[in-house]
Amino acid sequence: MREMRTLVVPEGVAGERVDSALTRVLGFSRTTVAKLMADGDITSRGLAMSKSEKVSAGQVIEILLPDNTVLEAIPITPILGLDVVYDDESIVVINKPVGCAAHPSPGWTGPTVVGALTAAGYSISTSGAPERAGIVHRLDVGTSGLMVVAKTDQAYSFLKAAFKARQVEKIYHALVQGHMDPSRGTIDAPIDRHPKEDYRFAVVANGKESITHYEVIEYYRAVSLVKVELETGRTHQIRVHFSALRHPLVGDMTYGADPTLAARLEMSRPWLHALELRFRHPVTNLALDFRAPYAHDLNRALALLDSSVLP
């Protein structure tokens, strides 16, 4: 199966044509990049890119790699101003910023949680794949909010088992298009890779069990602020489920959001935040409860809603 890689455009290639930028950053030939573009395999904000487009620093680009592609390993990049919410001998909890991956992977040149913690001198569990050391769950590059990372192998095993047994409570807030009706409910719809577009996921009959609970917090003009609790943790689960209900997340053009609305609210990524995280400590078994404030761009979008930027 072809792999999807996410690239955050570094400042060094800002202003260049996308074909030139990708050639420099990924080491592909222009012929390869041109073919990927012709096939619609290079996208930004859910839209296929043309080779003449200029890229900007921080822009998120998704590349569906050719079969059997082997990319050179990318050095670990730390997060500037790492936001540590909690830290002890067993675990560390962070408020992950947008534009940061959970762990390094080929083709990714941006910051990672693993790299940030390593650069800051934290010891991380060696369990799991080397590049995913200590990572027991992930957030999308474009999602901000709470993540817990295991510092010991004991903590890693405990937390992995807790996630598998659905003993970890994860609460998200999402801003979705339209007014949700009913105002609370459960979305029980199986998810797997999209049958035609490998970089996306979709509700499919033979997919993996996927359950999302939601409750509207507040109705705004044309959008709803929704509390979301995940019972399962599939890739892109929240984004796919709300899109399937025809209420895509504001700013999530990959899953059908309105680009005009996103522009009005100055959103360049899905309006989605991992707000609360609850689990038992792997050593003391005490209940832990964390909450992380909204990122700046999410607050800005809500402020714009209050100022009636919508028609």
Summary of the structure (lengths in Angstrom):
residues: 311
radius of gyration: 19.4
end to end distance: 43.7
largest distance: 56.8
contacts: 999
relative contact order: 0.13
helix: 23%
strand: 29%
